[in-house]
Amino acid sequence: MVNKSFWFNMLLIPTFVEQFTTMNSKEFRATAHQFVDWMADYLEQIEELPVRSQVKPGEIYNQLPENPPQEPESIQTIFEDFKRIVVPGMTHWQHPKYFAYFPANSSYPSLLAEMLTATMGAQGMLWETSPAATEMEERVMNWLIDLLQLPKNWDGCIQVSASSSTLVAIISAREKYSGYTTNKKGVHQPLTVYASEHIHSSIEKAVRLAGMGSDNYRAIGVDQNFAMRPDLLETAIKDDIANGKKPACVVVAIGTTSSTAVDPLKQIAEICQRYDIWLHVDAAFAGTAMVLPEHRHQINGVELADSFVFNPHKWMFTNFDCSAYFVKDKDVMIRAFSILPEYLKTRNDDTVINYKDWGIQLGRRFRALKLWFVIRNFGVTGIQERLRTHIMLAENLEAEIRETADFELLSPRYFCLLCFRYRPTDKELTEEALNALNARIVGQLNDSGELFLTHTKLNGKYTIRLCIAQTNVNATHVKEAWALIRKVARQ
Ligand SMILES: *Cc1c(COP(=O)(O)O)cnc(C)c1O
């Protein structure tokens, strides 16, 4: 029997739901407008914030309650806490004085596209689960092939990161050179992988994750410009073959993380051809510069490679994450990654792309949309202009550093990264003392909140790394940064 209080409760439920748990559409609309205002204010006023977060370890964690709330909390309350607790704990990557690591650039068109992507909340594992997500990805990857002048018959797809792109390349090579037996039997023969000693750590990590073992990974020596030495590579390959191993993959860096050194791609590609080895190109940061005709020669010979990765989420104004991975023979990759349980079969499997077979995870975000927005809204010339500005700013600062007696450049400049250190002229300091001094300078600069830069070590020397590639960086920002660096160093 249905009593009166049952109906009473039924009447209450929708009101309760609307008011507290899920917002209603009207409230969502109002709050979203408020958030957009906050977003625009944040980006407009970002230069007033300390670039690197100034909080201490544990400071944010301890401000967050030990237990989740039992009762619904209003978005306004949560938003107030976001501003009060979260924002001070953020390092502001979109600050134009962000010179650290490599950038993770965003831009207005990218941000707007992400709002639409999040709104539709689609998951593009199969063509059928959102044909537009798949087909736009195919089209936009072909645009990038055109922009970077990669071979026209290659195929591309978006991966989470350069690390996962490289893992896909190394697993593809592993399958190919084990005669497609490893997926079934497990790793059962020694396959070796080669990269310069300056390559990103993600290469050795991929070798480990692919089950091939760090013992089968070779770090090849570099020349005075920190580029891989082909002669040492060939010697290592010959040694391994003589010891019964099968060289499976060489990774070339176009723009190493330490100093953006460029490995000699063409020479290395010819070695790979000679010994039948998969050649993967890691251009995570610098790949974007191939949009500039004056830089494209740096990947001459790429047509001899098997795969290539670069991150639009670093220097192409497309917010994290968006890594563009290209392959010469997609069938090798699909053979390595495809697995088809009954519940994922669709009527169109023979005629469409199902990107689930092109990488590690099943589910995929609709990331092509933001790239489409960025490329269209900047236009190719807009992207080129921005990149040329960054490179020109770096060129100018390079000239200034060269002319400043108590500073020295520690590597050649290839793109927009400068590697240098302070070296006082009035006293003779040991290398150890210089390292400690420069580490102190970097620490003090970053503690000031005025800018954010990082370091590396080149030939044992502590090296200040300053990367001029943030979307909105201009000459004033660089000038002020350089003035502060000199001031702090000389104190
Ligand atoms: C940044 C970088 C990576 C790693 O990129 P993720 O997308 O964060 O995995 C790999 N290689 C090079 C040369 C890089 O600069």
The ligand as an SDF file (V2000), in Angstrom:
LIG
                    3D

 15 15  0  0  0  0  0  0  0  0999 V2000
   59.2840   16.3780  -23.1120 C   0  0  0  0  0  0  0  0  0  0  0  0
   60.0220   15.3310  -23.8230 C   0  0  0  0  0  0  0  0  0  0  0  0
   59.6360   13.9920  -23.7430 C   0  0  0  0  0  0  0  0  0  0  0  0
   58.5140   13.5200  -22.8590 C   0  0  0  0  0  0  0  0  0  0  0  0
   57.3100   14.1050  -23.1920 O   0  0  0  0  0  0  0  0  0  0  0  0
   55.9370   13.6260  -22.5310 P   0  0  0  0  0  0  0  0  0  0  0  0
   54.9270   14.0230  -23.5640 O   0  0  0  0  0  0  0  0  0  0  0  0
   55.8180   14.3730  -21.2640 O   0  0  0  0  0  0  0  0  0  0  0  0
   56.0090   12.1630  -22.3340 O   0  0  0  0  0  0  0  0  0  0  0  0
   60.3160   13.0750  -24.4990 C   0  0  0  0  0  0  0  0  0  0  0  0
   61.3360   13.4400  -25.2910 N   0  0  0  0  0  0  0  0  0  0  0  0
   61.7560   14.7170  -25.3780 C   0  0  0  0  0  0  0  0  0  0  0  0
   62.9010   15.0740  -26.2680 C   0  0  0  0  0  0  0  0  0  0  0  0
   61.1130   15.6990  -24.6370 C   0  0  0  0  0  0  0  0  0  0  0  0
   61.5170   16.9660  -24.7330 O   0  0  0  0  0  0  0  0  0  0  0  0
  1  2  1  0
  2  3  1  0
  2 14  2  0
  3  4  1  0
  3 10  2  0
  4  5  1  0
  5  6  1  0
  6  7  2  0
  6  8  1  0
  6  9  1  0
 10 11  1  0
 11 12  2  0
 12 13  1  0
 12 14  1  0
 14 15  1  0
M  END
$$$$
